[in-house]
Amino acid sequence: MGQFELYFRLGINHILDLAGFDHIIFVVVLCSLYSIADWKRIIILITAFTIGHSVTLALATFQLVSVSSDLVEFLIPVTIAITAAGNVLNPKTAKGVQINYFFAIFFGLIHGLGFSNYLKALLGNEESVLNPLFAFNVGLEAGQLFIVLIFLLSSLIAFKIFRVNRKQWTIVVSAIILGMAVMMMIETKFW
């Protein structure tokens, strides 16, 4: 297995790892305002998250930024809760540029710090970290798009077969994720 494939797989595994489901539920809550017809907007949204995530991974890898892992582990569910609460309070379907684009890129910065220590340890043995870092982030993007596809297909089934109202779907999905995020914040015991 080549270097690119190794780090690409690590990126996919990172986002799909159920032990770290915080990324999965963040991607789902980001996309809960959208339908499959909004696929171009969704790709931009997910890429914005990957860019934010990639920036802090790179900064941490090059030891240009260092943040307490306890603080990051608390802030990740805070970002999820803020995004979910925004969807519950304003569950309009996505039209134009939404605050979720800001959430994606800015909160992606925080989420990137969550994996930076592990990735930094892995990359410590590499001569050049740019290619592995790029491969990891491409894998991360692919994994996120897979999650979004599964969520959007589930949404389509809910809308078309079960005749679920789109606004109600957004509220219910976001409220469930909000509850999960609050529980994660309590469990971190940061304070």
Legacy VTK file of the C-alpha trace (Angstrom):
# vtk DataFile Version 3.0
C-alpha trace
ASCII
DATASET POLYDATA
POINTS 191 float
0.000 0.000 0.000
1.393 3.375 -1.025
1.701 6.417 1.196
-1.214 8.267 -0.434
-3.543 5.287 -0.076
-2.509 4.757 3.558
-3.297 8.331 4.594
-6.374 8.472 2.355
-7.745 5.441 4.219
-6.844 7.033 7.554
-8.886 10.087 6.543
-11.898 7.980 5.603
-11.577 5.881 8.759
-11.282 9.014 10.878
-14.609 10.394 9.688
-16.424 7.041 9.644
-15.138 5.852 13.038
-18.190 5.332 15.243
-16.050 5.806 18.353
-15.592 9.402 17.228
-19.111 9.918 15.933
-18.917 13.631 16.712
-17.772 14.332 13.151
-20.581 12.237 11.718
-23.316 14.032 13.630
-21.779 17.424 12.864
-21.811 16.691 9.129
-25.395 15.406 9.382
-26.644 18.454 11.288
-24.877 20.765 8.823
-26.727 19.094 5.964
-30.115 18.654 7.621
-31.409 21.868 5.991
-30.763 20.496 2.517
-32.310 17.984 0.154
-30.639 15.882 -2.492
-31.532 18.561 -5.071
-29.106 20.914 -3.254
-26.128 18.657 -3.964
-23.902 21.471 -5.306
-24.435 23.553 -2.161
-23.799 20.506 -0.014
-20.481 19.776 -1.704
-19.422 23.394 -1.090
-20.561 23.125 2.531
-18.688 19.873 3.165
-15.592 21.168 1.382
-15.710 24.281 3.592
-15.691 21.995 6.649
-12.769 20.025 5.212
-10.848 23.240 4.536
-11.318 24.423 8.118
-10.392 20.972 9.418
-7.343 20.861 7.134
-6.051 24.264 8.188
-5.839 23.387 11.871
-4.484 19.917 11.121
-1.692 21.540 9.127
-1.050 24.250 11.723
-0.887 21.678 14.516
1.266 19.317 12.445
3.773 22.094 11.788
3.538 23.013 15.498
2.289 26.527 14.734
-0.731 26.145 17.000
-1.318 24.155 20.138
-4.574 23.990 22.069
-5.401 21.920 25.133
-7.009 18.649 24.063
-9.458 18.932 26.992
-10.647 22.281 25.660
-10.966 20.934 22.109
-12.903 17.876 23.287
-15.362 20.248 24.977
-15.572 22.695 22.065
-16.378 20.028 19.474
-19.798 19.206 20.985
-20.354 22.930 21.548
-19.993 23.461 17.777
-22.461 20.649 17.158
-24.933 22.097 19.670
-24.728 25.605 18.179
-25.317 24.302 14.663
-28.191 22.063 15.777
-29.797 24.852 17.839
-29.586 27.161 14.832
-31.433 24.575 12.748
-34.109 24.073 15.413
-34.668 27.809 15.863
-34.584 28.601 12.119
-35.377 25.406 10.179
-35.932 27.102 6.826
-34.768 25.205 3.817
-31.411 26.336 2.562
-31.622 29.296 0.203
-28.629 31.414 -0.730
-25.671 31.693 1.607
-26.585 30.441 5.042
-24.889 30.641 8.408
-24.124 26.925 8.044
-21.349 27.842 5.591
-19.739 29.914 8.341
-20.318 27.095 10.830
-18.717 24.618 8.439
-15.471 26.489 7.940
-15.093 28.039 11.397
-16.154 24.977 13.354
-14.045 22.852 11.009
-11.052 24.662 12.500
-12.029 23.371 15.948
-12.780 19.842 14.745
-9.383 19.681 13.040
-7.678 20.203 16.372
-9.455 17.108 17.724
-7.369 14.749 15.600
-4.199 16.776 15.289
-2.198 15.079 18.076
-2.758 11.602 16.663
-2.026 12.693 13.108
1.042 14.616 14.258
2.364 11.440 15.887
1.744 9.457 12.685
3.374 12.060 10.475
6.403 12.350 12.726
8.019 9.453 10.895
7.470 10.901 7.418
10.143 12.844 5.529
7.574 15.167 3.990
4.226 15.739 5.679
2.543 17.617 2.821
1.561 14.582 0.743
0.280 12.519 3.692
-1.605 15.548 5.029
-3.188 16.107 1.611
-4.102 12.411 1.260
-5.634 12.379 4.740
-7.795 15.394 3.952
-8.918 13.954 0.605
-9.933 10.798 2.484
-11.721 12.918 5.051
-13.659 14.681 2.287
-14.596 11.356 0.648
-15.805 9.957 3.965
-17.873 13.050 4.695
-19.484 12.929 1.263
-20.354 9.271 1.870
-22.045 10.203 5.164
-23.950 13.000 3.435
-25.079 10.657 0.658
-26.466 8.165 3.187
-28.202 10.972 5.110
-29.680 12.522 1.963
-30.967 9.154 0.759
-32.564 8.641 4.199
-34.096 12.108 3.919
-35.414 11.337 0.450
-37.069 8.164 1.752
-38.596 10.127 4.652
-39.914 12.829 2.291
-41.157 10.662 -0.576
-42.264 7.393 1.020
-43.263 8.441 4.532
-44.370 11.955 3.512
-42.433 13.594 6.325
-42.521 17.383 6.188
-39.068 18.763 5.365
-39.191 21.434 8.086
-40.228 18.883 10.705
-37.476 16.531 9.523
-34.881 19.271 10.019
-36.210 20.080 13.494
-36.364 16.453 14.649
-32.914 15.507 13.294
-31.370 18.686 14.712
-33.107 18.302 18.093
-31.846 14.735 18.457
-28.320 15.830 17.585
-28.619 18.819 19.945
-29.459 16.404 22.770
-26.499 14.210 21.866
-24.180 17.238 21.808
-25.361 18.421 25.217
-24.703 14.944 26.643
-21.225 14.975 25.089
-20.503 18.377 26.665
-21.588 17.104 30.069
-19.441 13.986 29.693
-16.291 15.979 28.896
-16.427 17.598 32.328
-14.255 20.428 31.049
-15.439 22.848 33.688
LINES 1 192
191 0 1 2 3 4 5 6 7 8 9 10 11 12 13 14 15 16 17 18 19 20 21 22 23 24 25 26 27 28 29 30 31 32 33 34 35 36 37 38 39 40 41 42 43 44 45 46 47 48 49 50 51 52 53 54 55 56 57 58 59 60 61 62 63 64 65 66 67 68 69 70 71 72 73 74 75 76 77 78 79 80 81 82 83 84 85 86 87 88 89 90 91 92 93 94 95 96 97 98 99 100 101 102 103 104 105 106 107 108 109 110 111 112 113 114 115 116 117 118 119 120 121 122 123 124 125 126 127 128 129 130 131 132 133 134 135 136 137 138 139 140 141 142 143 144 145 146 147 148 149 150 151 152 153 154 155 156 157 158 159 160 161 162 163 164 165 166 167 168 169 170 171 172 173 174 175 176 177 178 179 180 181 182 183 184 185 186 187 188 189 190
